[in-house]
Amino acid sequence: MMVQSLIYVVDPMCSWCWGFSPVIDEIVRRYRDRVTIEILLGGLRPGNTERFDERRRAYILSHWHAVHERTGQPFNFDFHPEPSFMYDTEPSSRAMMVIRQLAPDKEFMFLNVVQEAFYVKNQDVTHPEILADLAGTQGIDQDRFLEWFHDSAMKQSVWQEFDRARQLGVSGFPALLGQNGHAYIRLTQGYQPIGVMVSLIGQWLDGPASGNGSPSVG
């Protein structure tokens, strides 16, 4: 019997991923005893150095409003980051990889913590010290977190993970893939409510390895 897995492709600083957060939490609750569920970091804007001016802020907030209206997820729209802020999503993704190494059972929880810190509390989650503070809320030693965070191998690993997401054909987030052995199907790329996801996952779990006609990836 082939091993089945659900792969959640996400970026901690992707607003639609924050909108999808209650959905993936419910998916984990419903299916964790049936399949392996893992996070794959997709890399929304890794390494971005674009100046975050007022035009860029307005563009980002328009997305936040759209996500809020569709999903009901809370946002703090009084978002005025420091002038030095750059929307670089690599540091928060790297922090996710550190948690995966130090406390893998807290990976989904830490994702929620980072998302809430950014979207609701407007904390700058591109800063290592802030990410270390968030790790501390999960019982992770902050000095140990920072040691791992700054390790060159960890920096390399997160970019390799971004590459893996691209190799699987994922270019937008959130995405949920189903894996049967060496075969992958895309269950969704983009936000869907839990009712739709339960139907899609049910068809995949109960159908043949090809995914009942769902598009293959990879």
Backbone hydrogen bonds, N-H to C=O, Kabsch-Sander energy under -0.5 kcal/mol:
donor,donor_aa,acceptor,acceptor_aa,energy
5,S,179,Q,-2.1
6,L,36,T,-3.1
7,I,177,L,-2.7
8,Y,6,L,-0.6
8,Y,38,E,-3.1
9,V,7,I,-0.8
9,V,175,A,-2.8
10,V,8,Y,-0.6
10,V,40,L,-2.1
14,C,11,D,-1.9
15,S,13,M,-0.6
18,W,14,C,-1.6
19,G,15,S,-2.1
20,F,16,W,-1.6
21,S,17,C,-0.6
21,S,18,W,-0.9
23,V,20,F,-0.6
24,I,20,F,-2.5
25,D,21,S,-2.2
26,E,22,P,-1.7
27,I,23,V,-2.4
28,V,24,I,-2.6
29,R,25,D,-2.1
30,R,26,E,-2.5
31,Y,27,I,-2.6
32,R,28,V,-1.8
34,R,31,Y,-1.8
35,V,31,Y,-2.5
36,T,4,Q,-1.7
38,E,6,L,-2.6
40,L,8,Y,-3.0
42,G,10,V,-2.2
42,G,40,L,-0.5
48,N,45,R,-1.7
52,F,85,F,-0.8
53,D,51,R,-1.5
57,R,53,D,-2.4
58,A,54,E,-2.4
59,Y,55,R,-1.8
60,I,56,R,-2.5
61,L,57,R,-2.8
62,S,58,A,-1.7
63,H,59,Y,-1.2
64,W,60,I,-2.0
65,H,61,L,-2.5
66,A,62,S,-1.7
67,V,63,H,-2.5
68,H,64,W,-2.6
69,E,65,H,-2.5
70,R,66,A,-1.8
71,T,67,V,-2.8
72,G,67,V,-0.5
72,G,68,H,-2.3
76,N,119,Y,-3.0
77,F,75,F,-0.8
79,F,77,F,-1.8
80,H,78,D,-0.9
85,F,82,E,-2.4
88,D,86,M,-2.9
89,T,45,R,-1.2
89,T,87,Y,-0.7
93,S,89,T,-1.4
94,R,90,E,-2.8
95,A,91,P,-2.3
96,M,92,S,-1.5
97,M,93,S,-1.7
98,V,94,R,-1.9
99,I,95,A,-2.2
100,R,96,M,-2.0
101,Q,97,M,-1.4
102,L,98,V,-2.6
103,A,99,I,-3.2
106,K,103,A,-2.6
107,E,104,P,-1.3
110,F,106,K,-2.9
111,L,107,E,-2.0
112,N,108,F,-1.9
113,V,109,M,-2.2
114,V,110,F,-2.7
115,Q,111,L,-2.4
116,E,112,N,-2.7
117,A,113,V,-2.2
118,F,114,V,-2.0
119,Y,115,Q,-3.0
120,V,116,E,-1.9
121,K,116,E,-1.9
122,N,118,F,-0.5
123,Q,117,A,-3.1
125,V,123,Q,-1.4
127,H,124,D,-1.6
131,L,127,H,-2.1
132,A,128,P,-2.5
133,D,129,E,-2.1
134,L,130,I,-2.3
135,A,131,L,-2.2
136,G,132,A,-2.2
137,T,133,D,-1.2
138,Q,135,A,-1.5
139,G,136,G,-1.8
140,I,135,A,-1.9
145,F,141,D,-2.4
146,L,142,Q,-2.5
147,E,143,D,-2.1
148,W,144,R,-2.1
149,F,145,F,-2.9
150,H,146,L,-2.2
151,D,148,W,-1.1
155,K,151,D,-1.8
156,Q,152,S,-2.0
157,S,153,A,-2.3
158,V,154,M,-2.0
159,W,155,K,-1.2
160,Q,156,Q,-1.8
161,E,157,S,-1.9
162,F,158,V,-1.9
163,D,159,W,-2.0
164,R,160,Q,-1.9
165,A,161,E,-2.0
166,R,162,F,-1.8
167,Q,163,D,-2.6
168,L,164,R,-1.6
169,G,166,R,-1.9
170,V,165,A,-2.2
171,S,169,G,-0.6
175,A,9,V,-1.9
176,L,188,T,-2.6
177,L,7,I,-2.7
178,G,185,I,-2.8
179,Q,5,S,-3.1
180,N,183,A,-2.9
181,G,3,V,-2.1
181,G,179,Q,-0.5
183,A,180,N,-2.5
184,Y,217,V,-0.6
185,I,178,G,-2.5
186,R,215,P,-2.1
187,L,176,L,-2.3
187,L,185,I,-0.8
188,T,176,L,-1.5
190,G,174,P,-3.2
197,M,193,P,-2.1
198,V,194,I,-2.8
199,S,195,G,-1.6
200,L,196,V,-2.4
201,I,197,M,-3.0
202,G,198,V,-2.4
203,Q,199,S,-2.3
204,W,200,L,-2.0
205,L,201,I,-2.9
206,D,202,G,-2.2
207,G,203,Q,-1.1
211,G,208,P,-2.2
214,S,211,G,-1.9
217,V,184,Y,-1.7
